[in-house]
Amino acid sequence: MSENLLEIRKVSKVYQRGLLSSKATVALKQFSLTLKEDEPTILTVAGESGSGKTTLAMLLLGFITATTGEILYRGKNIAGLVGKERMAYRREVQAVFQDPFAVFNPFYTVDHLLTVPIRQFKLAKSRADGVRRMEEALTAVGLRPEDVLGRFPHQLSGGQRQRINVARALLLKPRLLIADEPVSMVDASLRANILESLRNLHRDHGVSIIYITHDLTTAYHVADDIVVLYKGDVVEKGDVESVIRNPQHSYTRLLVDSIPWPDLNKKWGEPLKPRETV
Ligand SMILES: Nc1ncnc2c1ncn2[C@@H]1O[C@H](COP(=O)(O)OP(=O)(O)OP(=O)(O)O)[C@@H](O)[C@H]1O
């Protein structure tokens, strides 16, 4: 029987509004999800602003704790991980966020951004091995190492910066990547490129991806399955093709109707192509 890589069991998150207030926001309600170890997948979590998407990402990364329920990684509750297991979790579960600038320190070059995790997680046997890994990761996301190494963040385009983030995640050979609106701040012309890097990561390295977005067009082109969140509740889930082409819930229908590219077969102005070639 295949093992679970990730199991989210009835997780809820309630935010209290200050010590003296009795008001609370239920950001996520009884959310459950299972990802199998040997069946890497790309799952979209979709929903409009405030539906609980980022809360889910924060919970998975251990930045906040669940009010009720539990998150198991390889069968262990992430809240109780210590020592080597905690280190492994931090390496194997990586994130790419919306703002490709936010994670860059403007005073350090790309090389520095990539060497820090190599050192921190003792990934390389030697300096040369470190450089080789760096170059490999950059090439895997479609960047030429000589174009970006030695440069400072402001000397790169938004698309390059975001691909460097994906390369950084790739360096660590993660099992799970949490991508929270990774393309919402880059030009439409670069979106396909970055999404392709994510799909390649999945296809070539067996990485499971939780792709968080409000944009069903990119979700459709990138994901296998989809979960639709509305005010913290899952209103619909299933394979992306059927959910988007034949939405059952009125809220999903509303989201589908707001897709700016009504023809799902056409992406970013290109002629019709099968989904696999995103
Ligand atoms: N730290 C916090 N304290 C109080 N309420 C919060 C906090 N973080 C989020 N919320 C509330 O929880 C709900 C879910 O927020 P969340 O950020 O998860 O939504 P989202 O779907 O990611 O939205 P967006 O797409 O705008 O980022 C919202 O009503 C939000 O106002």
The ligand as a Gaussian input file, in Angstrom:
#p B3LYP/6-31G(d) Opt

LIG

0 1
 N       -3.286000      37.006000      10.992000
 C       -4.597000      37.133000      10.799000
 N       -5.390000      37.625000      11.780000
 C       -6.723000      37.735000      11.609000
 N       -7.386000      37.355000      10.500000
 C       -6.645000      36.859000       9.479000
 C       -5.218000      36.723000       9.577000
 N       -4.753000      36.208000       8.408000
 C       -5.849000      36.029000       7.625000
 N       -6.980000      36.408000       8.257000
 C       -8.361000      36.315000       7.732000
 O       -8.614000      34.953000       7.390000
 C       -9.346000      34.859000       6.171000
 C       -8.556000      34.039000       5.161000
 O       -7.360000      34.757000       4.797000
 P       -6.274000      34.180000       3.778000
 O       -5.129000      35.123000       3.770000
 O       -5.989000      32.771000       4.118000
 O       -7.079000      34.250000       2.409000
 P       -6.556000      34.086000       0.914000
 O       -7.528000      33.196000       0.242000
 O       -5.146000      33.676000       0.894000
 O       -6.702000      35.570000       0.371000
 P       -5.744000      36.363000      -0.668000
 O       -5.952000      35.712000      -1.992000
 O       -6.283000      37.766000      -0.594000
 O       -4.339000      36.250000      -0.156000
 C       -9.603000      36.291000       5.729000
 O      -10.899000      36.644000       6.170000
 C       -8.538000      37.096000       6.448000
 O       -8.993000      38.409000       6.698000

